[in-house]
Amino acid sequence: MAANLNRPERWKEDIARSVDLYNEWFLEFAPKTYRDQRAKTAKHVEVMLDRTDHLAKLTPQVLQERPRILWSLRMTTAPPIARDRLAGLADVSKSFLAWMERHGKVPSQMSNQDLTANLKRMIQVITRLQDEDVFPWRGENRAPTGPESDRATTIVADRLCGASSDPIVRNAQERRKLAKIKEWLEGRGYTDRSGDVSYDGLNAGEFAFRINAGGLKDDGKNVSIPVDVAVAPLLGSPNRSPLLIEAKSAGDFTNTNKRRKEEAAKVTQLRRKHGDTVQYILFLCGYFDSGYLGYEAAEGIDWVWEHRIDDLAEFGLE
């Protein structure tokens, strides 16, 4: 059962249509997606400015009480500094900073003396590098005006989002693609069982998002294999394995070719555990060139283009 891997004569046209579809989406929706995320991020920046009295009272105690504000504090400097760079300049461990930003905590096993010393060194670096153009009131030893505070909040939020703009857009694109699959399946009578079912627990006519299909490594050890969608066809043998769908999007050709081996490794581990009959396909939108497609086809991995989503029916999803 194949839809596209054995039809190279139409790859060129599909690639062009896929690139056009991605570009149309990006131009229409990416700016709004970015602005929405910046508005959410601005609230974190407002908390940071409020807790530090607009940077006038940046103390070890404040950082200890609100460790996560370090995330936005790193963007108040000129130039903004990455976590690893701050670790080097302040002579603190990378894990120490990661623990503060990701978990909102300071290491419990560290003595109060060492903790205070680490926090002081970080504050010294941040204060020394503070961007005077963004925070003019700091050099003038005064409180900011309303417009100055609003402007600084927007700039810092923009810096934070700029550092992660690709993931923001990629996550929005992924949500959209999964919504398209859901709409297509439900339009044909399938039921969403997400959240309460395992890979082998789907009944005919059911599908689920974000499941662990499981695989085997070379040494025979189990490995987690997360899959975006698993679908048990309405028709066919009750013992038939679910169709596994990986939703992928890309905004340029370079990254897809760098990552094309990931799918090959994943399907090898799936087959090692579930047998050669396991069905694993890709749902593509964006920049996937003939080099990428040829590599996946050679590994026996088929795909469905978003602009021709009805090809899903060719995998038994009537």
C-alpha positions in Angstrom: 0.0 0.0 0.0 1.7 3.2 -1.2 0.6 6.7 -1.9 3.7 8.8 -2.9 7.0 7.1 -2.3 6.7 5.2 -5.5 5.6 8.2 -7.6 8.7 10.3 -8.2 7.2 11.8 -11.4 4.9 14.0 -9.3 7.4 15.0 -6.5 8.5 18.2 -8.2 5.0 19.5 -8.5 4.1 18.5 -4.9 7.2 20.1 -3.6 6.3 23.4 -5.3 2.7 23.3 -4.0 3.9 22.4 -0.5 6.3 25.3 -0.4 3.6 27.7 -1.6 1.1 26.4 1.0 3.6 26.9 3.8 4.6 30.4 2.6 0.9 31.4 2.3 0.3 30.3 5.9 3.4 32.0 7.2 2.6 35.3 5.7 -1.0 35.2 6.9 -0.7 33.7 10.4 2.9 33.8 11.6 2.9 37.5 12.4 -0.3 37.2 14.5 1.1 34.0 16.2 4.3 35.9 17.1 2.4 39.0 18.4 0.1 36.8 20.5 3.1 35.1 22.1 4.8 38.4 22.7 1.8 39.7 24.5 1.8 36.6 26.8 5.6 37.0 27.3 5.2 40.7 28.2 3.2 39.6 31.3 6.3 37.8 32.5 8.4 40.8 31.9 5.9 43.0 33.8 6.3 40.6 36.8 10.1 40.9 36.6 9.9 44.7 36.5 7.4 44.9 39.3 9.4 42.5 41.6 12.6 44.4 41.0 11.0 47.9 41.3 12.0 48.4 37.7 15.5 47.0 38.2 16.2 49.4 41.2 16.0 46.6 43.7 17.6 43.6 42.1 18.8 41.5 45.1 19.6 37.9 45.9 16.4 37.7 47.9 14.3 38.8 45.0 15.9 36.1 42.7 15.6 33.5 45.4 11.9 34.3 45.8 11.2 34.5 42.0 13.9 32.5 40.2 12.1 32.4 36.9 12.5 36.2 36.4 16.1 35.4 35.5 14.7 34.4 32.0 13.7 37.9 31.3 16.5 39.6 33.2 19.0 38.1 30.7 17.2 40.1 28.0 17.7 43.4 29.8 21.4 43.6 28.9 23.3 45.0 25.9 23.8 42.6 24.3 21.2 40.2 25.6 23.0 37.2 27.1 22.3 33.5 26.6 22.1 31.3 29.7 25.5 29.6 29.0 27.2 33.0 28.6 25.8 34.3 31.9 27.1 31.1 33.5 30.6 31.8 32.3 30.6 35.5 33.1 29.2 35.0 36.6 31.2 31.8 37.3 28.1 29.8 38.1 27.1 26.3 36.8 24.8 26.0 33.8 22.6 23.6 35.7 22.2 26.2 38.5 20.7 28.7 35.9 18.7 26.0 34.2 17.2 24.9 37.5 16.1 28.5 38.2 14.5 29.2 34.8 12.9 25.8 34.1 11.8 24.8 37.5 11.5 28.1 39.3 13.6 27.0 42.2 17.1 27.4 43.5 19.2 24.2 44.3 18.1 23.0 47.7 21.4 21.3 48.5 23.4 24.5 48.2 24.3 26.3 51.4 22.8 29.8 52.0 26.3 31.3 51.8 27.1 29.7 48.4 23.6 30.5 47.1 23.9 34.2 48.0 27.4 34.4 46.5 26.2 32.9 43.2 23.2 35.1 43.0 25.3 38.2 43.8 27.7 37.4 41.0 24.8 37.0 38.5 23.3 40.3 39.6 26.7 42.1 39.2 26.9 40.9 35.6 23.4 41.8 34.7 23.6 45.2 36.3 26.9 46.0 34.6 25.6 45.1 31.2 22.2 46.7 31.6 20.9 48.3 28.4 20.8 52.1 29.2 18.9 52.8 26.0 16.1 50.5 27.0 16.1 51.5 30.7 17.1 55.2 30.7 15.7 55.8 34.2 18.4 53.6 35.7 21.3 55.8 34.8 19.3 58.9 35.9 18.4 57.3 39.3 14.7 57.9 39.0 11.4 56.0 38.4 10.4 55.4 34.8 7.5 57.1 33.2 4.6 55.1 32.0 5.6 55.1 28.3 9.2 54.2 29.2 8.1 51.2 31.2 5.7 50.1 28.5 8.4 50.5 25.8 11.0 48.6 27.9 8.4 45.8 28.5 7.7 45.4 24.8 11.4 45.4 23.9 12.4 42.7 26.4 9.4 40.6 25.4 10.4 41.0 21.8 13.9 39.9 22.6 12.6 36.8 24.4 10.3 35.8 21.6 13.0 36.6 19.0 15.3 34.1 20.7 12.6 31.4 20.2 10.8 32.6 17.2 11.3 29.4 15.2 9.8 27.2 17.9 6.9 29.6 18.3 6.0 29.3 14.6 6.8 25.6 14.4 4.5 24.8 17.3 1.7 26.9 15.8 2.1 25.1 12.5 2.1 21.7 14.2 -1.2 22.5 16.1 -2.8 23.5 12.8 -1.6 20.3 11.0 -3.0 18.1 13.8 -6.3 20.0 13.7 -6.5 19.3 9.9 -5.9 15.5 10.5 -8.5 15.5 13.3 -11.1 17.3 11.0 -10.4 14.8 8.2 -10.8 11.7 10.4 -13.9 12.9 12.3 -15.5 13.8 8.9 -15.2 10.1 8.1 -16.7 8.8 11.3 -13.5 8.3 13.4 -13.6 9.0 17.2 -10.9 10.8 19.1 -9.6 8.7 22.1 -6.6 10.9 23.0 -5.4 10.8 26.6 -6.9 7.5 27.7 -5.6 4.8 25.3 -2.3 3.0 24.4 -0.8 2.1 21.0 -2.4 -1.3 21.0 -5.6 -0.3 22.8 -7.4 1.5 19.9 -10.5 -0.1 18.5 -11.5 0.1 14.9 -12.5 3.6 13.9 -10.6 5.3 16.7 -7.6 7.6 16.7 -5.4 9.3 19.3 -2.8 12.1 19.5 0.6 12.0 21.2 1.0 8.3 22.0 4.0 6.2 22.8 4.2 3.4 20.2 7.4 2.0 21.7 10.3 0.4 19.9 13.5 -1.6 20.4 17.1 -0.5 20.3 19.9 -2.5 18.7 20.6 -4.1 22.0 17.0 -5.2 22.5 16.2 -2.6 25.1 12.8 -0.8 25.0 12.8 2.8 23.8 10.0 5.4 23.9 8.8 6.3 20.4 6.4 9.3 20.6 4.1 9.5 17.6 1.8 12.4 16.7 -1.2 10.3 15.6 -2.3 6.7 15.7 -5.3 5.6 13.7 -7.1 2.2 13.8 -8.9 1.8 10.4 -12.6 1.4 10.4 -12.4 -1.6 8.1 -10.0 -4.5 7.9 -8.6 -7.1 10.3 -9.2 -6.4 14.0 -5.5 -7.5 14.6 -4.2 -4.9 12.1 -1.7 -2.4 13.6 -2.7 1.2 13.8 -1.5 3.6 11.1 1.1 5.9 12.7 1.4 9.4 11.4 4.2 11.9 12.1 3.2 15.5 11.3 6.2 17.5 10.0 6.6 21.1 8.7 9.6 23.0 7.6 10.3 26.6 6.7 13.5 25.9 4.7 15.2 23.0 2.9 18.4 22.9 5.0 16.9 21.6 8.3 14.8 18.9 6.7 17.9 17.3 5.2 19.7 17.5 8.5 17.0 15.7 10.3 15.9 13.1 7.7 17.7 10.3 9.5 15.5 10.7 12.6 12.5 9.2 10.9 14.5 6.3 9.5 15.9 5.5 13.0 12.4 5.7 14.5 10.8 3.4 11.9 13.6 0.9 12.3 13.0 0.7 16.1 9.3 0.4 15.5 9.7 -2.5 13.1 12.1 -4.2 15.4 9.4 -4.3 18.1 6.1 -4.5 16.1 7.2 -6.3 13.0 7.7 -5.3 9.3 4.0 -4.7 8.8 4.0 -1.6 11.0 2.7 1.4 9.1 4.5 4.7 9.7 3.9 7.6 7.4 4.7 11.4 7.3 2.2 14.2 7.0 4.2 17.0 5.2 3.8 20.7 4.7 6.6 23.1 3.7 10.1 22.7 2.4 10.8 19.0 1.7 12.9 18.5 -1.4 13.5 15.5 -3.6 16.7 14.6 -1.7 14.6 14.3 1.5 11.8 12.4 -0.2 14.2 10.0 -1.9 15.9 9.2 1.4 12.6 8.5 3.1 11.4 6.4 0.2 14.6 4.3 0.3 13.8 3.6 3.9 10.3 2.5 3.0 8.6 5.5 4.6 5.7 6.9 2.7 4.0 10.3 3.1 0.9 12.4 2.6 1.1 16.1 1.6 -1.2 18.5 3.4 -2.3 20.0 0.1 -3.5 16.5 -0.9 -4.7 15.2 2.5 -7.3 12.8 0.9 -4.3 10.5 0.1 -4.8 9.3 3.7 -7.6 7.1 2.3 -4.9 5.1 0.4 -3.7 3.7 3.7 -7.0 2.1 4.5 -8.6 5.0 6.2 -11.8 4.8 4.2 
